[in-house]
């Protein structure tokens, strides 16, 4: 069985300890390291090669946002889940732009934390549509992305639906195509927009104006 390797980065020892106990309680996961600040998080991630990093936003020496940006430039970068106290947090939006796969509130139930790790490891986005609308609607400036000119009409439709938080199955039903075809569209969009996962596509969809907080 493939075990998901997790790195925990938080400046509060009690939070790191509780997260370690939770993650290690799942037979499909293991904590491979802990970090108390952003610089340690980057060093540990480069050295230990975790699949997923649980990254506190506000840490000393280097913030979780800065650490996420650094890790996004690594060739074997992990998926990053940002931990925050508030869902409407500008740091969260910037972390998503920096390459995070999603975010979790620190008071999330244990089952949600474990589910988030699985989802991130699979390459999916941890972005509930309603929260995303409020978050990006508040912080995202509209930047007309010229890169969208490279997308076909069907790929633009797919991107818009991804921005609305639709699953592949829901997109397939909306566009009257198979789920396999949707996966092909998503793969092409990721390549053309040079984005690693769906979280990045959601941000681009809003910033380009192809999706707005009032469009669905």
C-alpha angles and dihedrals in degrees: 000000000000110000120210110235113218132194118198118209117184133128092223112083092203092057092047090050095050092047091049092053091048097047094043090051089068112082090213095057141055134186108235097181150345132227130194099200141017097266091052089047092057093045093048093046092052092046101039102035098218120190093221133021121203098210126193111217100220115047134142126263092014125017123232088249092057092044090051090053091051093048091048087066095053117104092227097035120172126230109264125213112192117220116211141163094224130043092209095059123139088214089061092054092048090048090054089051089048092057108274115150093221144305142262132203111240090235093055115135115261092249090057092051093053091044090051092053091051093047093048092047089054090055098251129131125257095213120126106210096232094049091044092053092053095041099047093034088060101042110020117099114206109253111179099228111218087196089075088071087076092060124094119234091257091049090052089052090050092049091051091053091047088053088055090056097252120159122232090258092052091047090050091053092047094049096037093237135115124273088244090058091050090052088054091051091049092049091051092047092050090052096046094046092041092232126142103213147001094275089065090048091053091054092048091048091057097038092050091051093239086121126028130187089252098045096086 
